[in-house]
Amino acid sequence: MTNFRRLFNQRGFSLVELIVTIVIIGILASVAVVNFGSNDITTKLAAAAKKARSDLQYAQDMAISSANAVKVVLEQQNNQYALQWEDGTPLPNIMGGGNFVVSFNSANFSGVSITDTDLPDGILVFRPPYGSPYYSDGVTELESVKRVLVLNDQKSVKITPSTGRIFIDDE
């Protein structure tokens, strides 16, 4: 019975326990803030690569579902890319409003640049019925894995010939 009363009468934490807890929380918070700030460009770079991969898959899906060829036009000097039908007409942006143009000059991707591509003229064409990738002439199929775009010389979005598998790779 005495043990039960002692347990019942205990009212809180000691001062030492509170101070140790506050110090541990402070250390964890400072480590989290330092890590968050240093990974900002890494996070933007990963997001940009995922966005590009997603948009390439969308272009491929549009070629398959519409039975019309779709072009991806890279403009390295403007740090952007656009999706167009084979005749050059811009694809509408599925997120609403305007043409499908993605610029890495926006605040979401600040510090991210298109630094390279394996496509001779910066154009990739997806042809129906399977969404296979071709060079800009729309006739010559890719013969090997190509880097569609390289971001900050660190991450590349690549495509395989025939199957058109699109994936992200670290440089």
N, C-alpha and C positions, 0 to 999 in steps of 0.2 A: 504494500500500500504506500509506503514512503517513496518508493521509486516513481510510482504513478503521480504523486503529489509534486515531487521535484520536477518531473517532466511537464506537468500541467502549469506550474508556477513560473517556468522559464519564459521570459517575455521578449527576447529578441537576440540580435547579434551583438557581439562585443565590438568595441571600437577598432581593434586590430583586424578583425575579420572584414569590417567595412572598408578600411583603408587598403588592405590587400586587394579586395575586389575592385575598388576604384582604380588602383594602379594597373591591374591587369587589363581592365577595359580601356584605359588610356593608351597602353602599349598596343593593343590590338587595333584600336582606331587609327593611331598614327601609321602603323604598317599598312593598313587598308588604304589610307589616303595617298601614301607614297606610291603604292602599286597601281592605283587607279590612274594617277596622273601620267605615269610612264608608259602605260599601255594605250593611251588615247589614240595615237597614230596607228598602232597595231590593230586596234579595234576598228578604226575607220578603213584600214586596208583590207581587213577580213570582210567587212560589210560590203565594200566596193566590189571585191572579187565575187562574193555571193550574188550581188545584184547583177553583175555582168553574166554570170553563169545562168541565172534565172531568166534573164532577158534573151540569151541565146537559145535556151530551151523553149521559150515562148515563140521566138521566130521559127524554130524548127517545127513546133506544134502547129503554127499558122500555115506553114507550107504544106503540112500533111492534111490538115482539116479543110483548107480552102482549095487545094489542088492547084495552087499558084506558087511560083518561086518567090522566096523572100530573101532580101539582101540585108546584110549587116555592114554598114559603112563606118569604118573607123576614121576619125579625124584627129590624128595624134597631135597636130599643132594646136588644135582648139581644145584638146583634152576631153573629147566627147565621142559618142557613137550614136548612130541613128539606125532605125529599122525601116526598111522601105520594101514596097513590092518590086518585082523585077523591072518594071518600066520606070522606076524612080519615084513613083507616088509614095509619099510618106504613110506609114502605118499609123492609125490613130492610137493615141496613148490610152491603154486600158484603165489607167488610174484617173482618167478624165482630163479633158481639155488639151487640145493641140496635138502636135505630131509626137511620135515616139522618139524623143531625143534624150539621151542621158549625158549630163555634163558632170565631170568630176571637179568642176570649179565651184560647185555649190558648197554651202556651209557643212552639209552632212558629210562631204568627202574632202574637206580642206586638207591639204598636204598630200593628197593622192594624185598621182600622175600616170598617164599611159606612157610608158617609156620604150616599148618595143612591140613588134608583131612579126610573125613569120609569113604573113600574107603580103605578097609583093606590092600590091596597090591598096592594101588595107580594106579589101572587100571580100566577104564570105557570102556564098549563096547557098541557101537550103532549097533543094528541089523535091517536088512531090514524085512519087507517091510515098516515099519512106523518109523524107527529110534528110536525105544524104547531103553531106557538105561538098561544095565545089568551089573552085577559084572563081574570080570575078567574071570570066567569060561564060559561066554557067554550063560549060561543056566538060571541062577538065576536072575530074574528081581528085580530091586530095590523095596523095600517095603515101603519106606517113602522118604520124601525130604532129599537129601544128599548134603553136602558141598563137591563139587568136589575139590575145593582148597580154602584156606584161605590165604590172603595176609597181611603180617605185623600184624596179629591178629586184623585187622580192617575191611577189606572187604572180603566177601566170594562170590564165584560164585557157585550157587546152581542149582540142577536139580530135577524136580519132576518125580515120577515114572509114568509109562504108557504113559503119553503125551510127556514126555521128554522136557517140558518147561524149559528153561535155563534163570536164572535171577541173578542179583547182589543184595546183601544185605549187610548192615552195621552190623558189629559184635557188 
